Amino acid sequence: MQQGPGASVIVNGATNRTPEPTMFDALVLEKSDAGFSAGVAALDESRLPADGDVLIEVAHSTLNYKDGLAITNRGPVVRTWPMVAGIDGAGTVLESADPEWRPGDTVIHNGWGAGETRWGLLARKSRQKGAGLVKLPNAFTTRQAMALGTAGYTAMLCVLALERHGVEPGAGDVLVTGATGGVGSVATALLARLGFAVTCATGKASEADYLKRLGARTIIDRTELSQPGKPLQKERWAAVVDAVGSHTLANALAQTRYGGVVAACGLAGGADLPSTVMPFILRGVALAGVDSVMAPIALRRVAWSRLARDVDLGLLETMIEEIGLGDAVAKAHDLMQGKVRGRIVVTL
């Protein structure tokens, strides 16, 4: 009878266990004089970085904008080569030298340079630092956690930033830019569920019904914000969640009401900020920068705890497209071409 990996077998009357397989599939990015390549390859566990103290069997990962930049080689994301892509992953601890974690624990990893300076989690196995892991909330499966991923966790960091600045439901309209993307989709759903009146800016008029299902009350065309505008404009927004940057962020600032706050977390439209100090010194607008990559572990735990409380799992399901690892490269190109809405879950 054929035995599976790790199964017990009888040899000369003694019971032994067959060794666990050490090979695993990973999405590997390589660059050399011959050029750039991205594809699935079988790697041996011995090649995993030695500086991690927790070995994880990854059940699910995801594709974020930064993953798209890396996999398509459209941005200087990767710093060392070869690289295993994937800034996010959720799975089960196999081995741990960190007393915080034991084999069998289910964990989430977001950021910390994975897929940039250290091997990431678009792979069946990954070795990461235990100090950067968060326990998977009981409310989520690993699939649901990666349907949120860094995008959803960043969206919650933005919501927390608005709350720290005193923005409450009923204060006025809250603008979400890049609304059909991962951050925008989750931010829209979170804010609407918390009772905010959400206006979504998008270049995809065909996705209006999708955004309204998430809770958006109003949809505007992104061209209203993406062109150069005046330093101060009509006050429209009590708060803003912006994942776009450039002129969109500048116009959002110019349209934010007195004492409002803009949470900036992305640069899909550009890294520049063609603005002036006028919104800050004449209207007291606050620009809150939101970083997900190196956010302290205590803040991460708060964000994931709030996600477990505030996410509508049924609504989350409507955002998900699920793919296998072998489809990740093609889907990353779709992502960079604006052909993706919501969240991509990669099943390993």
C-alpha positions as CSV (number, residue, x, y, z in Angstrom):
1,M,0.0,0.0,0.0
2,Q,1.3,3.5,-0.9
3,Q,2.2,5.6,2.1
4,G,1.9,9.4,2.3
5,P,4.6,11.7,3.6
6,G,5.2,11.3,7.3
7,A,3.2,8.0,7.4
8,S,4.1,5.1,9.8
9,V,5.6,2.0,8.1
10,I,6.6,-1.4,9.5
11,V,10.2,-2.4,8.8
12,N,11.5,-5.7,10.3
13,G,8.9,-5.5,13.0
14,A,9.8,-1.9,14.0
15,T,7.6,1.1,13.4
16,N,9.3,4.0,11.7
17,R,8.1,7.3,10.1
18,T,8.9,8.2,6.6
19,P,10.7,11.6,6.5
20,E,8.7,14.7,5.7
21,P,9.3,16.0,2.2
22,T,11.7,18.9,2.1
23,M,10.9,20.2,-1.4
24,F,8.2,22.8,-1.8
25,D,6.9,25.0,-4.6
26,A,7.6,28.8,-4.5
27,L,7.2,31.7,-6.9
28,V,10.8,32.7,-7.6
29,L,11.9,36.0,-9.0
30,E,15.4,36.1,-10.6
31,K,17.4,38.8,-12.3
32,S,20.8,38.5,-14.0
33,D,22.7,39.7,-17.1
34,A,20.3,37.4,-19.0
35,G,17.3,39.4,-17.8
36,F,14.4,39.0,-15.4
37,S,12.2,35.9,-14.8
38,A,9.3,35.0,-12.6
39,G,7.9,31.5,-12.2
40,V,7.1,28.6,-9.9
41,A,10.1,26.5,-9.0
42,A,10.6,23.6,-6.6
43,L,13.0,24.6,-3.8
44,D,14.6,22.6,-1.0
45,E,13.8,23.6,2.6
46,S,17.5,23.9,3.3
47,R,17.6,27.1,1.1
48,L,15.2,29.0,3.3
49,P,16.9,32.0,5.1
50,A,18.6,31.0,8.3
51,D,17.8,34.2,10.2
52,G,14.1,33.3,10.7
53,D,13.2,31.3,13.8
54,V,9.7,30.0,12.8
55,L,9.1,27.6,9.9
56,I,5.5,28.0,8.5
57,E,3.5,25.8,6.2
58,V,1.7,28.4,4.2
59,A,-1.9,27.6,3.4
60,H,-2.9,30.8,1.7
61,S,-1.2,34.0,0.4
62,T,-2.4,36.9,-1.7
63,L,-1.4,39.4,-4.3
64,N,-1.0,43.1,-3.2
65,Y,0.0,46.0,-5.4
66,K,3.6,45.7,-4.2
67,D,3.6,42.0,-5.1
68,G,2.4,43.0,-8.6
69,L,5.3,45.5,-8.9
70,A,7.8,42.9,-7.9
71,I,6.4,40.0,-10.0
72,T,6.1,42.1,-13.1
73,N,9.5,43.9,-12.5
74,R,7.7,47.2,-12.8
75,G,9.2,48.8,-9.7
76,P,12.4,48.5,-7.6
77,V,10.7,46.4,-4.9
78,V,13.2,43.5,-4.8
79,R,16.5,44.3,-3.2
80,T,18.2,40.9,-3.2
81,W,18.2,38.1,-5.8
82,P,16.9,35.5,-6.2
83,M,13.7,36.3,-4.3
84,V,10.6,34.4,-3.3
85,A,7.7,36.8,-3.8
86,G,4.9,37.4,-1.4
87,I,4.6,39.9,1.4
88,D,1.7,38.1,3.0
89,G,0.9,34.6,4.2
90,A,-1.2,32.6,6.7
91,G,-0.6,29.1,7.8
92,T,0.6,26.7,10.5
93,V,3.8,26.7,12.5
94,L,5.9,23.6,11.7
95,E,8.9,24.4,13.8
96,S,9.7,27.3,16.2
97,A,12.8,28.5,18.1
98,D,10.7,31.4,19.4
99,P,9.0,30.7,22.7
100,E,5.9,32.7,21.6
101,W,5.0,30.1,19.0
102,R,4.6,26.3,19.0
103,P,4.0,23.8,16.2
104,G,0.4,23.8,15.3
105,D,-0.2,27.5,16.0
106,T,-1.9,29.3,13.1
107,V,-0.3,32.6,12.2
108,I,-0.5,35.6,9.9
109,H,2.5,37.4,8.4
110,N,2.3,40.9,6.8
111,G,5.2,42.9,5.5
112,W,8.5,43.2,7.4
113,G,10.4,43.2,4.1
114,A,9.2,39.8,2.9
115,G,9.3,39.7,-0.9
116,E,11.7,42.6,-0.8
117,T,14.8,42.0,1.3
118,R,13.9,38.5,2.6
119,W,12.2,35.5,1.1
120,G,8.4,35.9,1.0
121,L,5.3,33.7,1.4
122,L,4.1,32.9,-2.1
123,A,5.5,29.5,-1.3
124,R,4.3,26.3,0.4
125,K,6.9,26.9,3.2
126,S,8.4,30.0,4.6
127,R,10.8,30.8,7.5
128,Q,10.1,34.1,9.2
129,K,10.9,35.9,12.5
130,G,8.5,35.0,15.2
131,A,8.5,38.5,16.6
132,G,6.7,39.7,13.5
133,L,3.8,37.2,13.4
134,V,0.3,37.7,14.6
135,K,-2.0,34.9,15.8
136,L,-4.8,34.2,13.4
137,P,-8.0,35.5,15.0
138,N,-10.6,32.8,15.7
139,A,-13.1,34.6,13.5
140,F,-11.0,33.9,10.4
141,T,-9.8,31.0,8.3
142,T,-6.4,31.4,6.7
143,R,-8.3,31.9,3.4
144,Q,-10.3,34.8,4.9
145,A,-7.2,36.3,6.5
146,M,-5.5,36.4,3.1
147,A,-8.6,37.8,1.5
148,L,-7.9,40.7,3.7
149,G,-4.1,40.5,3.7
150,T,-1.9,43.6,3.8
151,A,-4.6,45.5,1.9
152,G,-7.3,44.8,4.5
153,Y,-4.9,45.3,7.4
154,T,-3.8,48.6,5.9
155,A,-7.4,49.7,5.4
156,M,-8.0,49.0,9.1
157,L,-4.8,51.0,10.0
158,C,-6.4,53.9,8.0
159,V,-9.7,53.6,9.9
160,L,-7.8,53.6,13.2
161,A,-6.0,56.8,12.0
162,L,-9.3,58.5,11.3
163,E,-10.6,57.4,14.8
164,R,-7.5,58.7,16.5
165,H,-8.2,62.1,14.9
166,G,-11.7,62.1,16.2
167,V,-13.6,61.4,13.0
168,E,-17.0,59.8,13.9
169,P,-20.0,58.6,11.9
170,G,-22.2,61.5,11.1
171,A,-19.3,64.0,10.8
172,G,-19.8,64.1,7.0
173,D,-18.8,62.3,3.8
174,V,-15.7,60.1,3.9
175,L,-13.9,59.8,0.5
176,V,-12.1,56.5,-0.5
177,T,-9.9,56.7,-3.5
178,G,-8.8,53.7,-5.6
179,A,-12.0,52.2,-4.4
180,T,-12.1,49.0,-6.4
181,G,-8.6,48.0,-5.3
182,G,-7.8,45.9,-2.3
183,V,-7.4,48.7,0.2
184,G,-10.2,50.7,-1.2
185,S,-12.7,47.8,-1.3
186,V,-12.0,46.8,2.4
187,A,-11.9,50.4,3.5
188,T,-15.3,51.0,1.9
189,A,-16.8,48.0,3.5
190,L,-15.4,48.8,7.0
191,L,-16.3,52.4,7.0
192,A,-19.9,51.7,5.8
193,R,-20.4,49.1,8.4
194,L,-19.2,51.5,11.1
195,G,-21.8,54.0,10.0
196,F,-19.8,56.4,7.8
197,A,-21.3,57.9,4.6
198,V,-18.7,56.7,2.0
199,T,-18.0,58.3,-1.3
200,C,-15.9,56.1,-3.7
201,A,-13.7,57.5,-6.4
202,T,-13.0,55.0,-9.2
203,G,-12.2,55.0,-12.9
204,K,-14.3,51.9,-13.4
205,A,-17.9,53.0,-13.9
206,S,-18.9,49.4,-14.5
207,E,-18.1,48.6,-10.9
208,A,-20.6,51.0,-9.3
209,D,-22.9,48.2,-8.3
210,Y,-20.0,46.3,-6.7
211,L,-19.0,49.4,-4.6
212,K,-22.6,50.0,-3.6
213,R,-22.9,46.4,-2.4
214,L,-19.9,47.2,-0.2
215,G,-21.7,50.1,1.3
216,A,-20.8,53.1,-0.8
217,R,-23.5,55.8,-0.9
218,T,-22.0,57.9,-3.7
219,I,-19.7,57.1,-6.6
220,I,-17.6,59.7,-8.4
221,D,-15.3,59.5,-11.4
222,R,-11.6,59.5,-10.4
223,T,-11.0,62.2,-13.1
224,E,-12.6,64.7,-10.7
225,L,-9.5,64.3,-8.6
226,S,-6.7,63.1,-10.9
227,Q,-6.0,66.4,-12.7
228,P,-4.1,69.5,-11.3
229,G,-6.4,71.6,-9.1
230,K,-6.4,74.7,-6.9
231,P,-4.6,74.7,-3.6
232,L,-7.9,75.2,-1.8
233,Q,-11.2,74.0,-3.1
234,K,-14.8,73.6,-1.9
235,E,-14.9,71.7,1.4
236,R,-16.4,68.3,0.8
237,W,-14.9,65.6,3.0
238,A,-14.8,65.0,6.7
239,A,-12.0,62.5,6.1
240,V,-10.3,60.6,3.3
241,V,-8.6,57.3,2.8
242,D,-6.2,57.6,-0.1
243,A,-4.3,54.8,-1.8
244,V,-3.5,56.8,-5.0
245,G,-1.2,59.8,-4.2
246,S,-0.1,62.5,-6.6
247,H,-2.8,64.9,-7.8
248,T,-5.6,62.7,-6.3
249,L,-4.1,63.2,-2.8
250,A,-3.4,66.9,-3.5
251,N,-7.1,67.5,-4.5
252,A,-8.4,65.4,-1.6
253,L,-6.4,67.6,0.8
254,A,-7.7,70.8,-0.9
255,Q,-11.3,69.5,-0.5
256,T,-11.1,68.3,3.1
257,R,-13.2,70.2,5.6
258,Y,-11.8,72.3,8.4
259,G,-10.2,70.0,11.0
260,G,-10.5,66.9,8.8
261,V,-7.9,64.2,8.3
262,V,-6.5,62.4,5.3
263,A,-5.0,58.9,5.8
264,A,-2.5,58.3,3.0
265,C,-1.4,54.7,2.4
266,G,-0.5,54.3,-1.3
267,L,0.9,55.6,-4.5
268,A,-0.9,53.8,-7.3
269,G,-1.2,57.2,-9.1
270,G,2.3,58.4,-8.3
271,A,4.7,59.2,-5.4
272,D,4.6,63.0,-5.9
273,L,2.4,65.4,-3.9
274,P,1.8,68.5,-6.0
275,S,0.1,70.4,-3.1
276,T,0.7,73.5,-0.9
277,V,0.7,74.1,2.8
278,M,-2.7,75.9,2.6
279,P,-5.0,73.0,3.6
280,F,-2.8,72.5,6.7
281,I,-2.4,76.1,7.9
282,L,-5.8,77.6,6.7
283,R,-8.1,74.6,7.5
284,G,-6.2,72.6,10.0
285,V,-6.3,69.5,7.9
286,A,-4.2,66.6,9.1
287,L,-2.2,64.3,6.8
288,A,-1.8,61.0,8.5
289,G,0.8,58.7,6.9
290,V,-0.1,55.0,7.2
291,D,2.7,52.4,7.0
292,S,1.9,48.7,7.1
293,V,5.3,47.2,6.4
294,M,7.1,48.1,9.6
295,A,4.1,49.0,11.9
296,P,4.7,47.9,15.5
297,I,3.5,44.5,16.5
298,A,1.1,46.0,19.1
299,L,-0.6,48.1,16.4
300,R,-0.9,45.0,14.1
301,R,-2.6,43.0,16.9
302,V,-5.1,45.9,17.4
303,A,-5.8,46.1,13.6
304,W,-6.4,42.3,13.3
305,S,-8.5,42.3,16.4
306,R,-10.7,45.1,14.9
307,L,-10.8,43.3,11.6
308,A,-12.1,40.2,13.3
309,R,-14.8,42.3,15.0
310,D,-15.8,44.7,12.1
311,V,-15.5,42.7,8.9
312,D,-18.7,41.3,7.3
313,L,-17.5,37.9,6.2
314,G,-20.3,37.5,3.7
315,L,-19.4,40.8,2.1
316,L,-15.7,39.8,2.2
317,E,-16.6,36.7,0.1
318,T,-17.9,39.0,-2.7
319,M,-14.5,40.6,-3.0
320,I,-12.5,37.3,-3.5
321,E,-11.0,35.8,-6.6
322,E,-9.1,32.6,-5.7
323,I,-6.2,31.3,-7.8
324,G,-3.4,28.7,-7.6
325,L,0.3,29.5,-7.3
326,G,0.8,28.7,-11.0
327,D,-1.6,31.5,-12.0
328,A,0.0,34.2,-9.8
329,V,2.3,35.6,-12.5
330,A,-0.4,36.2,-15.0
331,K,-2.7,37.6,-12.4
332,A,0.0,40.0,-11.2
333,H,0.2,41.4,-14.8
334,D,-3.6,41.8,-14.7
335,L,-3.3,43.6,-11.4
336,M,-0.8,46.1,-12.8
337,Q,-3.1,46.7,-15.8
338,G,-6.1,47.6,-13.6
339,K,-8.0,44.5,-14.5
340,V,-8.5,43.3,-10.9
341,R,-11.0,44.3,-8.4
342,G,-11.2,43.4,-4.8
343,R,-8.8,40.7,-3.4
344,I,-6.9,37.9,-4.9
345,V,-6.4,34.8,-2.7
346,V,-3.6,32.4,-3.7
347,T,-4.2,28.9,-2.4
348,L,-1.0,26.9,-1.8
